[in-house]
């Protein structure tokens, strides 16, 4: 049975292959390196068992990298295969925003932020002595807004 290899990078002078089934198998990579180094059309072979890659340096004038070395790969027990399709990621719908619940009352984040801002503003006005005039102004504005009139 031929071991499947996948092309990672191909150019006129170099072919980089990945052998995922033989990762960290140094003895197997050394044997394949010895066999491929003796093949015609291949000038040098680099192997990396840690990353499970083979890099073949092709002789000049060898033409296209993929089809030209398929017979040399077969003699070393390798079969040039198509890359496996990556699984498509699962698309999950975005979770619906749920309002905060505080003792049965429904609060929105905007209302909570506005309330916190008003509390901090009142604290600052209390310290500076402007709380009474600010509350009077707020009461006047609240009474004059058209939405508040009945």
Secondary structure, DSSP 8 states (H G I E B T S, - for coil): --EEEEEEEE-SSEEEEE-GGGTT-HHHHHHHHHHHHTSTTEEEEEEETTTTEEEEEE-TT---HHHHTHHHHHHTTEEEE------------------EEETTEEE-HHHHHHHHHHHHHHHHHHHHT-HHHHHHHHHHHHHHSGGG--
